[in-house]
Amino acid sequence: MSPQIILYGLLALSLSLSFAADLSPLQDFCVADPQSQVFVNGLACKDPKLAAANDFFFTGLHLAGNTSNTVGSVVTPVTVSQMPGLNTLGISMIRIDYAPWGINPPHTHPRASEILTVLEGSLEVGFVTSNPDNRHITKVLHKGDVFVFPIGLVHYQRNAGSANAVAIAALSSQNPGVVTVANVVFGSVPDIAGDILVKAFQVDNTVITYLQSKF
């Protein structure tokens, strides 16, 4: 194999790695200015001379979230929306509270991988690989255990016990986004046409109509 081909291969690999997460900052920080009318990939920076400690600070992850909802879980996010100083840093985190047997429904983060640590209780976690394998990789985690969900793959968690559970997760984007599968398929605005979903899920139209009514 020629040195040129090896060089091109290494260059392609380095470029693919460099674009696998948020872009790197070009200065010490870029505190987000949500009032800016400039549209950029991320958020515009405010004058760095106006940056203050509170731009890089968030409080509240010690507080339990309210899990009295249909899925029995709640996410407390710390993304660039809650902490402007995260802008351009390529990281964020969340706290997830689970009621007994509560779930964090199947979802994806289109812009981030996620690494999750169980703080209290036990969780059944899993993700599914992409087509055509659709391999389901799952494990039960206990306090102190860590699990990673690769970027873009559908994943979930379920409280595997009769007591409350708590986890903390870090994500490789200031704004990872979340696409909850059931919500986007059955709760889109306007609805996805029923005949499309009937063919996709191989069920009767009454089932699709019922599911759309739930979301």
N, C-alpha and C positions, 0 to 999 in steps of 0.2 A: 504494500500500500504506500502510495507516494506521500512525502511530507506535506504537500499542499492539501491532499484529501484529509489527512489527519488534522491539519490546522483548521480547515473549513468545518470539520466535525466538531472540534473543540469550541470553535466560535459559535456554531449553532447551539451547542449545549449550553454555553454560557448565556446566550441571549434568551433561551427558553427558561433558564433559571431566573434570570433578571426580571422577566415579565410574569413570574409565577405569583407575585404578591404586589401590594401597593407600591407605587413608585417611591424611590428613596428621596428624602428631603435634600435640598441644595443649600440649606442654611441651618442654623442651630434649631430653629423651630418656626412654625407657621401657624400661629394661633388663628383659628377660624373666625371669620367675620361674617356672621349670618345675615347681617344687614346689607352686605355688598350686593350690587346689581350686576357684578361681573360673573359670568358663567364659565367655570373651569372644571377640569376633571378632579373633583374634590370640592374644596371650599376656598374662597379667596382668603388671603392673609390680612390681618390687621397690622398696623404699624408695630413692629417689634418693640419699639420704645414704650408702647402702651401695655405690653404684656404684664400680667400680674399673677401672683401665686394662685389665685382662684381659677385662672384659666387652665391650670394643670392639676386641679383638685376636684374630688367628688367624695361625698359622704353618703352613707346609707346602705352599703352592702352588709352591714351587721344586722339590718332589720329584715325580719321574715316577711315575705310577700303574701298577699291574699290569694289562697288557692281555691276559694269557693266559687268555682266555675265548672263548666261542663267537662273539661279535661283533667281538672285536678292538679294544675301546675301553673306557675307564673314566672316570667322572666323579668329580672331587673337589669336593664342594660347600662353599660358604661361605654358608649361609643362617642364619636365626635359630636353628636347631638347633645350629649350630657357634659362632655369635657372638651371644650374647644381646642385645648392644647394637644389633643390627639391628632389633629389635622396633619397629614403627610407622614405620620410616624408608623403607619401600617400595623397597628395593634389596637385591640379593644378587649373588653371582658364583660362577662355577665354572671349574675347569680341566678340560680334556678331553684325554686322551692316546689316540693311535691307533696301533695296530700297522700295519705295511705292509698296505695294502688293507683295513684295519679300518673298521667303520662304527659310527656312532651311530644306531641304528635309527629308523625313522619314529616320531615321538612328538609330543605337544603339551604346552604349559605352560598350564593352564587359567586361571592368574592373572597371566601376565606376557608381555610382549614380551621378545625376546632380541636383544642385539647382540654379535656374535662377531668376534674378531680372531685371525688366524693368527699364531702365534709362530714355528713351525718347520714346514717341509714345505709341502705343498699339499693342499687339500681341495676335493672336489666337494660343493657344498651345494645345497639346494633346499627349497622349500615348495610346497604345493598350496592354491589358493584354495578357498573354500567352494562348495557346490552352488549352482546347477547347472553352473557353468563348469568347476570342477575343473581349473583351469589350473595347469600345472606350471612354476614359475619356478626356474631353476637356473643356477649359475655355478661356474667353477673359480676358487678363491682361492689366492693365494700369500702368502708371508711378508709381513706388514704390511697385508694386505687386510682389509677390514671388511665384514660383511654383517649385515642385520637380518632377524629372523623375527617377523612380526606376531603379536600375542597370539592364542592359541587355535588357530592353524593347524598342520596336520601338517607337520613338517619333519624334515630328516635331514642328516647329513654322512658323507662317505666319504673316507678317505685315498686320494689320487689318485697316490701314489707308492710306491716300494719301500723307503723309509726311514720311520722313525717321524715322526709329526706331533704338534704340540701347539697347542691353542687356548685362549684365555681368553674367557669370555662374561660379560656383565653382564645381569641380569634386573630387571624393574621391579616386583619384589615381594620382601618378606622371606621369603616361602614360596611360590615359584612353582608347585610341584607338577609332576609329570611323569606323563603317561599314554602308555605305550609301546603302540602300536597292537596288535602281535601278542600281547603279554602279556595285555592286557585282554580281547581277543576270544577267544583260545584258552587262556588260563591263568586264567580267572576261577574263583572258589571260591564256590559250586559252579559246575560247567560251565554255560555257555549251552546250551540244548537243541540237539542236533545238527540237528534238522529246521529250526530257525530259521537256523542257519549254512549249511545246504545251500541253502536258498532265497536267502539273502543273497549267497553267493559263487558260486552256480550251479555247484556241483561235486558229486561223489558223496559219500555219507556216509562211505565209507572214507577219503577225503582229509581230511575234518573230524576223524575219529577219530584219524588219524595226527598231524595238526597239534596237536590237543589233548594228545596224548601227549608232544609235544616241549616243552610249556610247563607 
